[in-house]
Amino acid sequence: MNLNTIKSTCLICLTLLIIFYPQKMDALSHEWIAVPKSQYGEQLWDKNSVKKNKDGFIRVLSKFVPKRTTDITQEILYTMDINCLEQSFRDVAVGAIEFNEFKNKEKEWKEPNGDKLILGVINQVCTFSN
């Protein structure tokens, strides 16, 4: 085999790899914004994920980081909708390893009930989106 044949073969293999290799595409990397911490840990929301739904509510990625992590208490990832007018939210999906692992079948709107982490996310996201 001559050098040109080897180069051509490598180029074809590289091209096929690029075309057929499944790529995980995150259009934007996360830009996490923290709300004031609580005794339980901290809540962050992703500035790059904020989108207005067709129904007028805001969808955002959020994560809870417990004060102490163990095998049982880990980060929890949320996809949540926010109703800025009502100051309410609903969890669309949750995950432990990646977003949207488990879809929430009960998409009821909830009041934050004084939870300062959730209130912080609602207030900051609503202010940011306006």
C-alpha positions in Angstrom: 0.0 0.0 0.0 1.3 3.4 -0.8 1.0 6.5 1.3 -1.9 8.0 -0.8 -4.0 4.9 -0.3 -3.5 5.0 3.5 -4.4 8.7 3.6 -7.5 8.1 1.6 -8.6 5.2 3.8 -8.1 7.2 6.9 -9.9 10.2 5.5 -12.9 8.0 4.5 -13.0 6.4 8.0 -12.9 9.8 9.7 -15.7 11.1 7.4 -17.9 8.1 8.2 -17.2 8.4 11.9 -18.2 12.1 11.8 -21.4 11.4 9.8 -22.6 8.4 11.7 -21.4 8.9 15.3 -24.4 10.0 17.4 -23.6 13.3 18.9 -25.1 14.8 22.0 -26.0 18.3 21.0 -26.4 20.9 23.6 -26.9 24.1 21.7 -25.9 26.2 24.6 -23.9 25.3 27.7 -25.5 25.9 31.0 -25.1 29.3 32.7 -26.2 28.6 36.3 -27.6 31.4 38.4 -27.9 30.8 42.2 -30.7 32.0 44.4 -30.0 32.7 48.1 -29.2 29.5 49.9 -31.3 27.9 52.5 -30.6 25.5 55.4 -31.2 22.6 53.1 -28.8 23.6 50.3 -29.0 25.7 47.2 -31.1 26.0 44.0 -29.8 27.2 40.7 -31.5 28.0 37.4 -30.0 27.9 33.9 -30.1 31.4 32.3 -29.6 29.8 28.8 -32.6 27.6 29.1 -35.3 30.2 29.8 -38.0 30.0 27.1 -41.6 31.2 26.9 -44.0 28.4 26.2 -46.8 28.8 23.6 -49.2 29.0 26.6 -47.3 32.0 27.9 -45.6 30.4 30.8 -41.8 30.3 31.3 -39.9 27.0 31.1 -36.5 26.7 32.8 -34.0 24.1 33.9 -33.2 24.2 37.5 -31.2 22.1 40.0 -31.2 21.6 43.7 -27.9 20.9 45.4 -28.3 19.6 48.9 -26.1 21.0 51.7 -24.6 17.5 52.1 -24.5 14.9 49.4 -24.6 11.2 50.0 -25.6 8.2 48.0 -29.2 9.0 48.9 -29.1 12.8 48.8 -27.8 13.9 45.4 -28.4 16.8 43.0 -31.9 16.8 41.6 -32.5 18.2 38.1 -35.8 19.9 37.3 -37.5 21.1 34.2 -40.1 23.5 35.5 -42.8 25.9 34.2 -43.3 29.1 36.0 -46.5 31.2 36.1 -45.2 34.7 36.9 -48.6 36.3 37.4 -49.7 33.7 39.9 -46.2 33.2 41.4 -46.7 29.4 41.0 -44.7 26.6 39.4 -45.1 23.0 38.1 -42.4 20.4 37.7 -42.6 19.1 34.1 -39.8 16.5 34.6 -37.1 15.5 37.0 -33.8 13.7 36.9 -30.8 12.7 38.9 -28.3 12.0 36.1 -29.7 14.1 33.3 -32.7 16.4 32.7 -36.0 14.9 31.7 -35.3 11.4 32.9 -38.7 11.1 34.4 -41.7 13.0 33.1 -44.1 14.3 35.7 -47.6 13.0 34.9 -49.3 15.2 37.5 -48.6 18.6 36.0 -50.5 20.5 38.6 -49.6 24.1 39.5 -48.2 24.5 43.0 -47.7 27.4 45.3 -44.1 27.7 46.7 -45.6 27.8 50.3 -42.8 30.0 51.6 -40.0 27.8 50.1 -37.3 30.4 49.7 -35.4 28.4 47.1 -38.4 28.1 44.8 -39.5 31.7 45.4 -36.0 32.8 44.5 -36.1 30.9 41.2 -39.6 32.3 40.4 -38.6 35.8 41.2 -35.3 35.8 39.4 -36.6 34.0 36.3 -39.6 36.3 36.0 -37.5 39.4 36.4 -35.0 38.0 33.9 -37.6 37.1 31.3 -39.2 40.6 31.4 
